[in-house]
Amino acid sequence: MVTYHKENYSLFPAFTAFYRRYYGIKRMIIFCGLTRSRTHDSLKQFLAAKLKIRVPANNQIHRTPGQRELTVSELVDGDFTLWVASYLTEEFTSHLEFNKIKADVTAWGAAFLPEEITRTIVVDADEFLYVKTPQTLDSLDSLGFHFLDIVPSPVWPPKELNFSLQGWYYRRQARPLFKYGKWIALPVSKAVGRGLQHNECKTFYFDRKHLGAGTGWHHGTVKNLSCCFALNRYLNQPELCRDILQNTACCYHLANPHKEIFLTERLRLFNRLQTDLKRSDHDDERGAETADLNVAGRTFDRRIKKSIFPVIEDNFLLPYLQEKPTDKSQSIN
C-alpha cells in the first residue's frame, strides 16, 4: 500500500484500519509533505499515537531519484509495518507541482520496497477502495472503480454516511450549466443517459511493475470491468444503484467528510479548490478560499455541502470512522 498525505491526518486511523482489516495489508508506505514549521520526529510521534503503537527511535535519510531528501521511520505493530517517509514542502502546492512530487517519491518507494512484495495498491489518503470479495484483487492486474463522493456529515465522527453517485460532484455542479440551470440540465442529462460523468473514475493496477513505472492508476474505466455505465440506467432507483455498487467495485471518496476538516485540512492540500473554475488548478496563484476562511465557508455552503446529483446512504465505512483514536488533536507541533 502506497499513499500520500500533507497536513491531512483526520482519516489516517480509519484509512489504515480499513486496508489492514478488509484487505489484510501488512506493508504500507506513507509519504508526508511537511511544511518548514514541522518536524519528522513530531510526525512519527503523532502517527504512532493515532495507531496506538510504539514510537521508533531511529530515522534514516534517503534521496529520491530527483535528489529530494526523505526522512524515513519504520513503525511496527505485530506483522504490520508502516514506513513513514517525510519531505519538506511549501505551505501551498500547485496541482502540477504535487504530481511531480508524487512521481519522484513513488519512484523511490518502488526501489525501497522488499523484493518479495509483488502486489501494490497506490491510492490517495481519502480513497477507500471496495470490492465485494477482497481476494479478487490477488488475481487481477487491474480493475475499474466507480467513484462515490461523500456528502459532508453535519457531525464528526459521523452517525451515518451519504454519498453522491457523481464522483467529484462539487466540481461538476460548480459549472455554469448546473450552477444556473440545474432544474433543466439534470433531467436532460438523465434522459440522454448522461446523468453521471465517469471521466474522473479510476482504474487501478496491482502488479508491482506499475509502481516503478508510475502507472499505478489512471482516470477512466472505459477499457476495464466497471459498473460505471450501468448506474446511468437506474439513477431514479437509488437502492438499486447501491446494490449494483455493493456487488461490483467502487471507491468511497472521502474528500470533504466534514466542514471542519475541509477548513482545517483540505485547504492546505492545494493552492486552489476544485470548485474554482476561473483559473486552472495548475496555477501558482492562491485561490481566495485558501487565504480567507469566511470565503472558504461560503464556498463550502454553496458548492460542497449538498449534492444535486442522486445520493445514497451507505454505512459500510462507518465502523472504521467511528473508532476513537487516543490523540484527538489534529495538529502536529
URJOQUI-V303497 format. One record per residue. PSI is psi in degrees with one decimal (999 if undefined). Layout:
# URJOQUI-V303497
psi
PSI
PSI
This chain:
# URJOQUI-V303497
psi
128.1
129.8
172.5
139.5
154.3
97.1
25.9
88.3
7.7
-36.7
-4.8
-47.2
-42.3
-41.2
-49.0
-44.7
-41.4
-52.4
-29.6
-44.2
-44.6
-39.2
-7.7
29.1
131.6
-8.7
131.2
136.9
129.7
119.4
124.7
121.6
123.5
130.9
168.9
-11.3
-0.7
162.2
152.6
-39.4
-41.8
-32.4
-50.2
-33.4
-42.2
-48.2
-37.1
-39.2
-39.0
-38.8
-2.9
44.4
168.9
144.2
122.9
147.5
-35.1
148.8
156.9
146.5
128.1
164.8
133.7
169.4
-28.0
12.0
27.8
133.6
129.2
133.2
124.7
133.2
149.9
114.9
129.9
134.0
93.7
-120.5
9.3
131.9
128.9
120.0
118.7
114.7
115.3
154.4
153.4
141.0
170.4
162.9
-40.9
136.5
128.0
157.9
-40.4
-44.4
-39.7
-38.3
-36.2
-41.9
-46.1
-43.0
-40.3
-50.4
-31.4
-38.2
-38.6
-44.2
-36.2
-37.0
-26.0
-36.1
143.4
146.8
-28.6
-13.3
116.8
-11.8
135.7
153.1
125.9
111.2
157.9
165.5
-14.2
14.9
118.6
101.4
135.0
131.9
149.4
-40.9
104.5
-33.2
-13.0
-37.6
-19.3
-26.3
6.5
143.9
-31.5
161.5
138.2
139.1
124.3
135.5
126.9
138.5
132.1
137.2
123.5
134.5
142.5
-19.5
157.5
126.6
153.0
157.1
-23.3
161.1
128.5
137.6
137.4
135.0
-15.7
112.2
141.3
45.2
-33.8
-29.8
-45.0
-41.7
-5.0
-12.5
146.3
-37.6
-41.0
-27.3
-41.4
-19.5
34.3
-30.5
-22.4
-44.9
-40.8
-48.4
-38.8
-42.0
-42.9
-42.7
-32.7
11.3
18.3
35.6
-29.1
144.7
141.0
11.6
-16.8
-4.6
166.6
148.9
128.0
145.3
140.2
-8.6
138.0
-28.6
-28.1
-27.1
-49.0
-29.9
-4.7
25.4
44.3
-16.4
164.1
156.0
143.7
149.3
13.8
-40.4
16.7
151.3
124.1
154.8
2.4
-53.4
-16.5
-30.8
-34.4
-23.8
-17.3
29.7
-20.9
2.4
76.7
-37.1
-38.0
-38.6
-40.9
-39.4
-39.8
-45.3
-40.8
-17.1
5.2
-116.0
136.5
165.1
121.4
109.4
108.5
57.7
-43.9
71.1
-23.9
147.9
-41.3
-39.2
-38.8
-45.9
-33.0
-20.9
-49.1
-38.3
-14.4
-2.2
-49.0
168.3
-8.1
155.1
157.3
-9.6
-6.0
100.6
1.8
-31.5
162.7
144.4
2.9
-12.1
147.8
-22.7
135.8
139.8
157.0
-33.2
-30.8
-13.5
-12.4
109.7
-27.1
-42.4
-42.1
-42.8
-39.9
-38.6
-42.8
-48.5
-33.4
-33.4
-20.7
-30.7
-36.8
154.1
131.3
-11.1
161.7
140.1
140.6
150.9
128.6
109.8
23.3
-39.9
-5.5
-44.0
-35.4
-35.6
-20.1
-7.6
140.5
119.5
163.5
-29.6
112.3
-10.3
142.8
9.1
158.6
128.4
999
